[in-house]
Amino acid sequence: MVAVQNGKDLGDLPHILVVDDDDRIRTLVSKYLNDNGFLSFTASNAQEAKEILEIGLFDALVVDVMMPGQNGRDFTKEIRKKGDVPVLLLTAQGEVEDRLSGLETGADDYLTKPFDPRELVLRLQAILRRRPQEKGASKKYRIGRWSYDPLVPEIVDGAETVRLTDVEVNLLKALIRTPDTILSREDLAELCGVDAGERTIDVQVTRLRRKLEEDSKTPRYLQTVRGKGYLLRAEEVI
């Protein structure tokens, strides 16, 4: 299955992580975002969210304030120390002081429950428009002898060009977002929007490896980590 939504490559859609302990709200918000131009992932608590953030890059987070364990405000404070990914807080508390308290943690916006999901989409779109264009949009990478630009579905070595399929592009984008980091088959299947069957990712990795490696049987760049998954060795080109 090609990872395309409404005619768009899933790798190009804004990646949103929804963090909420309420299963119903989490599922509904995620589905609505997926239906309206985003690619959403979910976590049921702050700890699970932090584990997901270790293996993937996101364009914005939607975080519930009132969660068991670490609450949304403390979670936002913690991740603010590590980066500037936008955060939109969700809460049942609508008082001005509660809103200000949320924004003081470093959150970019605040939405009170219950809310119209259309407003959530509009607020996320506004947050993303306010952000400066990331340098990552024009990053290029070196994978062995190959040069790779995530905006172009091919790898290049001088005059030699090798085209990539849609699935190979999505797989390479998923791996290159966090080079030298192990991604499980399940992680890759979700990031690429393909079937998470036992052999699906293995087959796609094998095909991509044949294009990247001098000897696909002894790979140097797209490596298998036994029992854990795959990692890609790539260097950003300055």
CORCORTA-V727553 format. One record per pair of residues at least 6 apart in sequence whose ideal C-beta (glycine too) atoms are under 7 Angstrom apart, sorted by sequence separation. I is the first residue (numbers start at 1). J is the second residue. D is the distance in Angstrom with one decimal. If there is no record, write none. Layout:
I;J;D
I;J;D
This chain:
3;9;6.9
4;10;6.6
20;26;4.3
34;40;5.4
43;49;3.9
65;71;6.0
79;85;6.9
189;195;6.8
194;200;5.7
210;216;4.7
213;219;4.8
224;230;5.9
225;231;6.1
3;10;4.0
33;40;4.2
65;72;3.9
91;98;6.5
103;110;6.2
140;147;6.2
141;148;4.7
148;155;5.2
154;161;5.3
155;162;5.1
189;196;3.7
209;216;4.6
213;220;6.6
223;230;6.7
5;13;6.5
18;26;5.7
64;72;5.4
65;73;6.0
102;110;4.8
111;119;6.8
140;148;6.7
147;155;7.0
154;162;6.2
164;172;6.8
175;183;6.5
213;221;6.4
222;230;6.6
223;231;5.6
43;52;5.6
63;72;4.4
111;120;6.2
140;149;4.9
146;155;4.1
147;156;4.9
154;163;5.1
155;164;6.8
174;183;6.8
212;221;5.6
213;222;6.7
30;40;4.4
146;156;6.7
147;157;6.9
153;163;6.5
154;164;5.9
186;196;5.7
209;219;5.5
212;222;5.5
222;232;5.5
223;233;6.8
18;29;5.2
41;52;6.4
76;87;5.1
91;102;6.9
99;110;4.9
139;150;6.9
146;157;5.5
153;164;4.9
189;200;6.7
221;232;6.4
18;30;5.2
30;42;5.2
63;75;6.3
111;123;6.3
145;157;4.9
189;201;5.6
221;233;4.8
63;76;6.3
76;89;6.9
89;102;4.6
188;201;5.1
209;222;4.8
109;123;5.3
174;188;5.6
208;222;6.4
26;42;5.2
153;169;4.8
185;201;4.4
16;33;5.6
72;89;5.6
171;188;6.6
174;191;3.9
205;222;6.5
26;44;6.8
89;107;4.7
94;112;4.2
109;127;6.0
174;192;5.5
87;106;6.9
88;107;6.9
108;127;5.2
87;107;4.6
88;108;6.3
46;67;6.3
87;108;5.8
88;109;4.6
89;110;5.0
90;111;5.5
91;112;6.2
92;113;4.7
171;192;5.4
16;38;4.9
18;40;5.6
45;67;5.7
47;69;6.5
86;108;4.5
91;113;6.5
170;192;4.3
21;44;5.5
45;68;6.7
46;69;6.0
88;111;6.2
90;113;6.0
150;173;5.7
170;193;6.8
13;37;6.5
14;38;5.2
15;39;5.3
16;40;4.7
17;41;5.2
18;42;4.9
19;43;4.7
21;45;5.8
45;69;5.4
46;70;3.9
61;85;6.0
63;87;5.7
65;89;5.5
148;172;7.0
13;38;5.9
60;85;6.6
65;90;6.6
66;91;6.5
167;192;6.7
205;230;5.8
13;39;4.3
17;43;6.4
49;75;6.9
60;86;4.3
61;87;4.8
62;88;5.1
63;89;5.6
64;90;4.8
65;91;3.9
66;92;6.7
80;106;3.8
150;176;6.8
19;46;6.8
58;85;5.8
63;90;6.8
167;194;6.4
60;88;6.6
62;90;6.4
65;93;6.9
73;101;6.7
77;105;4.9
10;39;5.4
46;75;4.1
73;102;6.1
76;105;4.4
77;106;6.5
19;49;4.5
76;106;5.6
76;107;5.3
17;49;6.3
73;105;4.7
29;62;6.5
171;204;5.4
171;205;7.0
17;52;6.2
88;123;6.1
141;176;5.9
88;124;6.4
168;204;6.8
172;208;6.4
65;102;6.5
167;204;5.5
171;208;5.7
88;127;6.5
168;207;6.5
168;208;4.8
17;58;4.8
86;127;4.7
15;57;6.9
16;58;6.5
19;61;6.4
187;229;6.9
188;230;6.9
15;58;4.7
16;59;6.6
19;62;6.9
21;64;6.5
182;225;5.0
15;59;5.1
16;60;5.4
17;61;4.9
18;62;4.7
19;63;4.6
20;64;4.0
184;228;6.5
185;229;5.8
14;59;4.2
19;64;6.3
86;131;6.5
184;229;4.0
14;60;6.7
16;62;6.2
21;67;4.7
182;228;5.0
183;229;5.1
21;68;6.0
182;229;5.1
183;230;6.0
183;231;6.9
162;211;5.2
182;231;4.9
181;231;6.0
180;231;6.0
179;232;5.5
180;233;6.2
179;233;6.7
175;230;6.9
179;234;4.5
155;211;6.6
176;232;6.0
155;212;7.0
175;232;3.9
176;234;5.6
60;124;5.8
146;212;6.3
60;127;5.9
60;128;6.5
144;212;6.6
59;128;6.2
143;212;5.8
20;90;6.8
144;220;6.6
144;221;5.1
143;221;5.2
32;117;4.3
36;121;5.0
29;117;6.7
147;237;7.0
29;120;6.9
143;234;4.8
142;234;6.7
141;234;4.6
142;235;4.7
141;235;6.5
141;236;5.8
142;237;5.5
141;237;6.2
139;236;5.8
140;237;4.4
16;124;6.8
14;128;5.9
57;177;4.7
56;177;6.5
57;178;6.7
56;178;6.6
55;178;6.1
55;181;6.1
55;183;5.9
55;187;5.8
56;191;6.7
41;190;6.9
11;169;6.8
11;170;5.0
9;169;6.9
10;170;6.2
9;170;6.9
4;166;6.9
11;173;4.0
3;166;6.8
2;166;4.5
3;167;6.9
2;167;6.2
3;170;4.5
10;193;4.7
3;192;5.2
3;193;3.3
3;194;6.3
1;194;5.5
1;195;6.2
